[in-house]
Amino acid sequence: MSTSRQPRRNPRPSPTLVIAAIALVGSGIFLLYGITIRSKDQVPLLVTGAVVLGIVFAVLAVAGGLGAYRTASESRSGAALVNALGGGIAAIIAFGLFAFAIVMGLVWQG
């Protein structure tokens, strides 16, 4: 019994994944900075950080949905399920961040 094994390739991350990771870390740090600062500009910083982080998670949700569609069309149901769950969780986080930004903006104006 001989098995012909092909050498494993080292998968490189896609440019979209790298940009999303940089945006996620950067906007998360900005939101944490907005939480720790104590000045009259705290609420606008929190709103801006929440909106930017919400946009990043919304992009991740769309990427998860597209990835689920692509992997499902290739008959890879396990990967499609993981992509769909990840995209759904990212969408929930994005909507939560947008709601937080709206509430904080209303509090700041009131």
Secondary structure, 3 states (H helix, E strand, C coil): CCCCCCCCCCCCCCHHHHHHHHHHHHHHHHHHHHHHCCCCCHHHHHHHHHHHHHHHHHHHHHHHHHHHHHHHHCCCHHHHHHHHHHHHHHHHHHHHHHHHHHHHHHHHHC
